[in-house]
Amino acid sequence: MEPTQAALATMNVLRDGSLYKWYVIPLLVLTVYVYAVQIQKRDWSVVLAGLAFWGMDWFNEIWNGLLFHFTNHAPAWGVAKDSAFIILIGLNIEICFMFAMLGVVFCMTLPPDKNSKVLGVPNRWFYAVAGSILCVIIEMMLHQAGALVWEWTWWNTGAPWLIFLLGYLPFYVVSFWVYDMPAMKKKITVVSIILGFDALCLIVFAGFLKWI
């Protein structure tokens, strides 16, 4: 299979520092602020749940980059519009900061009682499903605007359930699972495993093998 034009265009500017734009600094400060507020409150559960959410996105971005490498055609999703820095074929610096904050924001909205229900549904599952649906809708809008490129029929507007099931639902499920863990040591262990695995994959696949 031949690489798509969009994939080639993105790979041509992958990790190109000359694309830098000054708005990256306010985004960084905002991300640090979101976590600093929770750290000041000593709400480590929200901090770790947010990092788990972020780590799950990194995992998705890594397999998405590997998909392009092994098919030599296209990733499941690619970034197409202007960006200050494209980290991986489907991840730019703006998306990275967004996901770093999104898990924290959603965990802040969770009811204190994990056993309470919303519309008859356990609240964690209700929020996970609702958040995932919202993200899929936003992705469809970004795709319509040309900011996200979908080249495969199984990852497109005709198959939104896969985007829902693989693209977002695991983020929320894992993040809320970490949030509700009774032992802080277990929370730290799980988040460390997620981020450590991501880091190892990036070192191997991006650093040494240059596959993504």
C-alpha positions as CSV (number, residue, x, y, z in Angstrom):
1,M,0.0,0.0,0.0
2,E,1.1,3.5,-0.7
3,P,1.2,6.2,2.0
4,T,-1.6,8.7,1.8
5,Q,-0.7,12.4,1.0
6,A,-1.9,13.5,4.4
7,A,0.3,10.9,6.2
8,L,3.3,11.9,4.1
9,A,2.7,15.6,4.8
10,T,2.5,15.0,8.6
11,M,5.6,12.8,8.6
12,N,7.6,15.5,6.7
13,V,7.2,17.9,9.7
14,L,7.3,15.3,12.4
15,R,9.1,16.7,15.5
16,D,10.1,19.8,13.5
17,G,11.1,22.4,16.0
18,S,10.8,25.2,13.4
19,L,7.0,25.0,13.7
20,Y,7.1,26.4,17.2
21,K,4.5,29.0,18.1
22,W,4.4,31.1,21.3
23,Y,0.9,29.9,22.4
24,V,2.6,26.7,23.6
25,I,3.9,28.5,26.7
26,P,0.4,29.5,27.9
27,L,-0.9,26.0,27.3
28,L,2.0,24.6,29.4
29,V,1.3,27.1,32.2
30,L,-2.4,26.2,32.1
31,T,-1.6,22.5,32.3
32,V,0.7,23.0,35.2
33,Y,-1.9,25.2,36.9
34,V,-4.6,22.5,36.6
35,Y,-2.3,20.0,38.4
36,A,-1.0,22.6,40.9
37,V,-4.5,23.3,42.1
38,Q,-5.0,19.6,42.9
39,I,-1.5,19.3,44.4
40,Q,-2.2,22.3,46.7
41,K,-5.4,20.5,47.8
42,R,-3.4,17.4,48.4
43,D,-5.9,15.6,46.2
44,W,-3.5,13.0,44.9
45,S,-6.2,10.8,43.6
46,V,-7.2,13.4,41.0
47,V,-3.6,14.0,40.1
48,L,-2.9,10.3,39.6
49,A,-6.2,9.7,37.8
50,G,-5.3,12.6,35.4
51,L,-1.9,11.1,34.7
52,A,-3.5,7.7,34.1
53,F,-5.8,9.3,31.5
54,W,-2.9,11.0,29.9
55,G,-0.9,7.8,29.9
56,M,-3.7,5.9,28.2
57,D,-3.7,8.5,25.4
58,W,0.0,8.0,24.9
59,F,-0.5,4.3,24.5
60,N,-3.1,4.9,21.8
61,E,-0.9,7.3,20.0
62,I,2.0,4.8,20.0
63,W,-0.1,2.0,18.4
64,N,-1.5,4.5,16.0
65,G,2.0,5.4,14.9
66,L,2.9,1.7,14.6
67,L,-0.2,1.1,12.5
68,F,1.2,3.6,9.9
69,H,4.6,2.1,10.1
70,F,3.5,-1.5,9.4
71,T,0.8,-0.7,6.8
72,N,2.8,2.1,5.1
73,H,-0.6,3.6,4.3
74,A,-2.1,5.7,7.1
75,P,-2.6,5.9,10.8
76,A,-6.1,5.4,12.2
77,W,-6.1,9.2,12.8
78,G,-3.6,11.8,11.8
79,V,-3.1,15.5,12.5
80,A,-3.4,17.7,9.5
81,K,-3.7,21.3,10.4
82,D,-1.1,23.8,11.6
83,S,0.5,22.8,14.9
84,A,3.3,24.2,17.0
85,F,4.9,20.8,17.3
86,I,3.8,17.3,16.0
87,I,5.0,14.7,18.4
88,L,3.7,11.6,16.6
89,I,1.7,11.1,13.4
90,G,-1.6,11.5,15.3
91,L,-0.5,13.6,18.3
92,N,0.5,17.2,18.4
93,I,1.5,19.4,21.3
94,E,-1.9,20.9,21.6
95,I,-3.7,17.5,21.8
96,C,-1.0,16.4,24.3
97,F,-1.7,19.3,26.7
98,M,-5.5,18.8,26.3
99,F,-5.4,15.1,27.3
100,A,-3.1,16.0,30.2
101,M,-5.8,18.2,31.6
102,L,-9.0,16.4,30.5
103,G,-8.6,13.5,33.0
104,V,-8.2,15.9,35.9
105,V,-11.3,17.9,34.8
106,F,-13.6,14.8,34.5
107,C,-12.4,13.4,37.8
108,M,-13.2,16.7,39.5
109,T,-16.8,16.3,38.4
110,L,-17.3,12.7,39.8
111,P,-19.8,12.3,42.6
112,P,-18.1,11.5,45.9
113,D,-20.0,8.3,46.3
114,K,-18.9,5.9,43.7
115,N,-21.9,3.7,44.3
116,S,-24.5,6.4,43.5
117,K,-26.3,6.2,40.2
118,V,-27.2,8.6,37.4
119,L,-30.4,7.8,35.5
120,G,-30.2,4.3,37.0
121,V,-26.6,3.8,35.8
122,P,-23.6,3.5,38.2
123,N,-22.2,7.0,38.0
124,R,-18.6,6.0,37.0
125,W,-19.9,4.2,34.0
126,F,-22.4,7.0,33.2
127,Y,-19.6,9.6,33.2
128,A,-17.2,7.3,31.2
129,V,-19.8,6.7,28.5
130,A,-21.0,10.3,28.4
131,G,-17.4,11.6,28.3
132,S,-16.5,9.2,25.5
133,I,-19.5,10.1,23.4
134,L,-18.7,13.8,23.9
135,C,-15.1,13.2,22.7
136,V,-16.3,11.2,19.7
137,I,-18.6,14.0,18.7
138,I,-15.8,16.6,19.0
139,E,-13.5,14.3,16.9
140,M,-16.2,14.1,14.2
141,M,-16.3,17.9,14.2
142,L,-12.5,18.1,13.9
143,H,-12.5,15.6,11.1
144,Q,-15.2,17.6,9.3
145,A,-13.1,20.7,9.7
146,G,-10.1,18.9,8.3
147,A,-8.1,19.0,11.5
148,L,-8.1,15.2,12.0
149,V,-7.6,12.9,9.0
150,W,-9.3,9.5,9.0
151,E,-8.3,7.3,6.0
152,W,-9.6,3.8,7.1
153,T,-13.2,2.7,6.7
154,W,-13.2,1.0,10.1
155,W,-12.1,4.3,11.9
156,N,-14.4,6.9,10.4
157,T,-17.8,8.5,10.7
158,G,-19.3,5.3,9.4
159,A,-17.9,3.4,12.3
160,P,-17.9,5.7,15.4
161,W,-18.4,2.8,17.8
162,L,-14.7,1.7,17.3
163,I,-13.6,5.3,18.1
164,F,-15.8,5.1,21.2
165,L,-14.6,1.7,22.3
166,L,-10.9,2.0,21.6
167,G,-10.3,5.7,21.3
168,Y,-11.9,6.9,24.5
169,L,-13.8,4.6,26.8
170,P,-10.6,2.9,28.1
171,F,-9.2,6.4,29.1
172,Y,-12.1,7.1,31.4
173,V,-12.5,3.5,32.7
174,V,-8.8,3.3,33.7
175,S,-8.7,6.9,35.1
176,F,-11.8,6.4,37.2
177,W,-10.5,3.0,38.4
178,V,-7.3,4.6,39.6
179,Y,-9.2,7.4,41.2
180,D,-11.3,5.0,43.2
181,M,-8.5,2.7,44.3
182,P,-8.5,2.6,48.2
183,A,-4.7,2.4,48.5
184,M,-2.4,5.3,47.4
185,K,0.4,2.8,46.9
186,K,-1.6,0.9,44.3
187,K,-2.6,4.1,42.5
188,I,1.0,5.1,42.2
189,T,2.0,1.6,41.1
190,V,-0.6,1.4,38.3
191,V,0.2,5.0,37.0
192,S,3.9,4.2,37.1
193,I,3.3,1.0,35.0
194,I,1.2,2.9,32.5
195,L,3.7,5.8,32.1
196,G,6.7,3.5,32.3
197,F,5.4,1.3,29.5
198,D,4.7,4.4,27.4
199,A,8.2,5.7,28.0
200,L,9.7,2.3,27.1
201,C,7.8,2.1,23.8
202,L,8.8,5.7,22.9
203,I,12.4,4.9,23.6
204,V,12.3,1.8,21.5
205,F,10.0,2.7,18.7
206,A,10.7,6.4,18.3
207,G,14.2,6.7,19.7
208,F,16.0,3.6,18.5
209,L,14.0,2.0,15.7
210,K,12.6,5.3,14.3
211,W,9.3,3.6,13.5
212,I,7.0,6.3,14.9
